Amino acid sequence: MDPVAQRDLVERYIAAYNSFDIEGMMRTLHPEIEFENVSNGEVNATAIGADEFRALAERTAELFARRTLTIDAFSTSDEGAVADVTWEAVLASDIPDVGSRGEKLRLRGRSEFEFRDGLIARLIDTS
């Protein structure tokens, strides 16, 4: 997959993510998607396959009144693509050990993408 197509696919995924468009997110993902979220060095969420990813996306979408993922830097290689990102969100309800409803969150992180058959096949989010 050429670098322009990689960037376009990642941008479509992020646009769908930002607008809570789960169907749009799913259209960018390989049926055998592997997802991992790493926070403070620990894996705190995983999904293998489209069904698990969809379920996770639906659960997490309910946590936020608003969320925005912004690409700060983007690079590609033969192995895939890496985006340095800023994530901002507003909590939709109180979440123990995270914050209170209406609280704004902001994280800087990195998203690593691998591609197969013109789709995102592996995604690792690290913050």
One Martini backbone bead per residue (centre of mass of N, CA, C, O) as a GRO file, in nm:
protein
  127
    1MET     BB    1   0.095   0.037   0.025
    2ASP     BB    2   0.083   0.352  -0.023
    3PRO     BB    3   0.132   0.640   0.154
    4VAL     BB    4  -0.124   0.789   0.062
    5ALA     BB    5  -0.324   0.560   0.129
    6GLN     BB    6  -0.256   0.539   0.423
    7ARG     BB    7  -0.333   0.826   0.508
    8ASP     BB    8  -0.625   0.819   0.409
    9LEU     BB    9  -0.720   0.584   0.587
   10VAL     BB   10  -0.648   0.711   0.860
   11GLU     BB   11  -0.823   0.967   0.824
   12ARG     BB   12  -1.092   0.814   0.803
   13TYR     BB   13  -1.081   0.681   1.077
   14ILE     BB   14  -1.058   0.943   1.247
   15ALA     BB   15  -1.315   1.081   1.150
   16ALA     BB   16  -1.500   0.859   1.257
   17TYR     BB   17  -1.412   0.866   1.549
   18ASN     BB   18  -1.479   1.172   1.607
   19SER     BB   19  -1.802   1.107   1.509
   20PHE     BB   20  -1.903   0.819   1.607
   21ASP     BB   21  -1.846   0.629   1.339
   22ILE     BB   22  -1.847   0.300   1.338
   23GLU     BB   23  -1.896   0.221   1.044
   24GLY     BB   24  -1.661   0.390   0.932
   25MET     BB   25  -1.442   0.243   1.085
   26MET     BB   26  -1.500  -0.048   0.976
   27ARG     BB   27  -1.431   0.022   0.669
   28THR     BB   28  -1.104   0.042   0.750
   29LEU     BB   29  -1.116  -0.259   0.849
   30HIS     BB   30  -1.011  -0.556   0.900
   31PRO     BB   31  -1.160  -0.849   0.992
   32GLU     BB   32  -0.861  -0.913   1.149
   33ILE     BB   33  -0.831  -0.716   1.361
   34GLU     BB   34  -0.574  -0.564   1.568
   35PHE     BB   35  -0.605  -0.447   1.906
   36GLU     BB   36  -0.424  -0.193   2.111
   37ASN     BB   37  -0.405  -0.057   2.443
   38VAL     BB   38  -0.158   0.171   2.582
   39SER     BB   39  -0.101   0.256   2.933
   40ASN     BB   40   0.165   0.308   3.106
   41GLY     BB   41   0.274   0.015   2.980
   42GLU     BB   42  -0.030  -0.097   2.968
   43VAL     BB   43  -0.263  -0.319   2.881
   44ASN     BB   44  -0.630  -0.217   2.859
   45ALA     BB   45  -0.693  -0.310   2.548
   46THR     BB   46  -0.863  -0.551   2.333
   47ALA     BB   47  -0.889  -0.676   1.982
   48ILE     BB   48  -1.020  -0.953   1.785
   49GLY     BB   49  -1.168  -0.856   1.540
   50ALA     BB   50  -1.453  -0.700   1.438
   51ASP     BB   51  -1.648  -0.768   1.670
   52GLU     BB   52  -1.469  -0.678   1.907
   53PHE     BB   53  -1.421  -0.393   1.809
   54ARG     BB   54  -1.710  -0.295   1.798
   55ALA     BB   55  -1.775  -0.341   2.097
   56LEU     BB   56  -1.558  -0.150   2.204
   57ALA     BB   57  -1.649   0.105   2.052
   58GLU     BB   58  -1.933   0.118   2.179
   59ARG     BB   59  -1.845   0.140   2.475
   60THR     BB   60  -1.651   0.393   2.451
   61ALA     BB   61  -1.848   0.601   2.327
   62GLU     BB   62  -2.021   0.633   2.598
   63LEU     BB   63  -1.791   0.797   2.767
   64PHE     BB   64  -1.827   1.037   2.547
   65ALA     BB   65  -1.921   1.356   2.438
   66ARG     BB   66  -1.622   1.405   2.336
   67ARG     BB   67  -1.382   1.356   2.056
   68THR     BB   68  -1.023   1.403   1.965
   69LEU     BB   69  -0.813   1.315   1.695
   70THR     BB   70  -0.474   1.425   1.629
   71ILE     BB   71  -0.238   1.482   1.390
   72ASP     BB   72   0.111   1.571   1.428
   73ALA     BB   73   0.245   1.308   1.296
   74PHE     BB   74   0.369   1.134   0.989
   75SER     BB   75   0.464   0.792   0.901
   76THR     BB   76   0.629   0.566   0.672
   77SER     BB   77   0.654   0.213   0.580
   78ASP     BB   78   0.672  -0.116   0.507
   79GLU     BB   79   0.513  -0.186   0.786
   80GLY     BB   80   0.374   0.119   0.793
   81ALA     BB   81   0.232   0.342   1.038
   82VAL     BB   82   0.287   0.663   1.212
   83ALA     BB   83   0.120   0.847   1.480
   84ASP     BB   84   0.124   1.145   1.622
   85VAL     BB   85  -0.091   1.228   1.902
   86THR     BB   86  -0.395   1.398   1.998
   87TRP     BB   87  -0.612   1.358   2.283
   88GLU     BB   88  -0.955   1.462   2.323
   89ALA     BB   89  -1.198   1.487   2.601
   90VAL     BB   90  -1.539   1.436   2.721
   91LEU     BB   91  -1.713   1.335   2.974
   92ALA     BB   92  -2.033   1.171   3.012
   93SER     BB   93  -1.927   1.043   3.285
   94ASP     BB   94  -1.850   0.893   3.558
   95ILE     BB   95  -1.505   0.771   3.622
   96PRO     BB   96  -1.328   0.578   3.786
   97ASP     BB   97  -0.998   0.698   3.793
   98VAL     BB   98  -1.058   0.953   3.583
   99GLY     BB   99  -1.357   1.112   3.615
  100SER     BB  100  -1.589   1.363   3.552
  101ARG     BB  101  -1.844   1.489   3.435
  102GLY     BB  102  -1.710   1.719   3.188
  103GLU     BB  103  -1.433   1.637   3.180
  104LYS     BB  104  -1.116   1.707   3.062
  105LEU     BB  105  -0.906   1.539   2.827
  106ARG     BB  106  -0.537   1.484   2.776
  107LEU     BB  107  -0.334   1.327   2.520
  108ARG     BB  108  -0.029   1.184   2.430
  109GLY     BB  109   0.068   0.989   2.131
  110ARG     BB  110   0.053   0.664   1.958
  111SER     BB  111  -0.003   0.530   1.624
  112GLU     BB  112  -0.007   0.199   1.495
  113PHE     BB  113   0.008   0.074   1.153
  114GLU     BB  114  -0.132  -0.197   0.971
  115PHE     BB  115  -0.158  -0.359   0.646
  116ARG     BB  116  -0.438  -0.521   0.459
  117ASP     BB  117  -0.607  -0.514   0.177
  118GLY     BB  118  -0.644  -0.188   0.221
  119LEU     BB  119  -0.633  -0.220   0.541
  120ILE     BB  120  -0.663  -0.221   0.877
  121ALA     BB  121  -0.493  -0.480   1.079
  122ARG     BB  122  -0.327  -0.291   1.285
  123LEU     BB  123  -0.362  -0.140   1.624
  124ILE     BB  124  -0.158   0.086   1.823
  125ASP     BB  125  -0.222   0.245   2.127
  126THR     BB  126  -0.020   0.507   2.285
  127SER     BB  127   0.016   0.682   2.632
   0.00000   0.00000   0.00000
